[in-house]
Every structure is written in C-alpha cells, then in structure tokens.
Amino acid sequence: MPRPTDIIISPLDGKRAVVTGGNSGLGLETARRLAAAGASVVLTSRDPER
C-alpha cells in the first residue's frame, strides 16, 4: 500500500473543494495538497480563532 506522501494528486485546475476541519492536522494538509494541485479550496472549522 502506498504511503500518503507517495500519493500523487492529478491536476485539479478549475475544480472546487470544501475541506472541513481545515484549521489544523489532516484537514489543513488536505487543503494544502488540493490547492497545490490547482483546486480552489474553502476551509471550514468550528473555532474561527484557529
């Protein structure tokens, strides 16, 4: 099984993504990877201060 760092995300230009829990941890890293692949990303979280 590939490690998460080995997974290649195909180009996502023109796509939109909503990431819940995007203020830290897995949500934040997911948002970063999606944005790096070209997606427009919206983050949500329970704590607006974080």
Secondary structure by P-SEA (a helix, b strand, c coil): ccccccccccccccbbbbbccccccaaaaaaaaaaaaccbbbbbcccccc
